[in-house]
Amino acid sequence: MKNYSQKTVLKAIKDSRGLMQIVADRLGCEWHTAERYILKWTATQGAMQAEEERMKDFARSRLFQLIEENDGHTIRWYLSRKAKDRGFGDEMKHEHGGTVKIQ
């Protein structure tokens, strides 16, 4: 089994978008081996998390780009998640002040 240094693993993580398979391919090992090396050091764990966060930011920027381009599906999806307090959402709420009989 090959031993990877922390520096080598950090280099493999850089620009991986937080995808374990990309890291494994760059290291030339299996997915689980790459995961084990990432979990071995605090620095590699942090680098992987930073890559994942960077990818989330990128995805959000694309989401907002689609909204700015008036993509109706994306607008409805966003409002259903982020504007529930304004009446948008996947669930309908019904308030009833009386008694309901079910027969």
Secondary structure by P-SEA (a helix, b strand, c coil): cccccaaaaaaaaccccccaaaaaaaacccaaaaaaaaaccaaaaaaaaaaaaaaaaaaaaaaaaaaaacaaaaaaaaaaccccccccccbbbbbbcbbbbcc
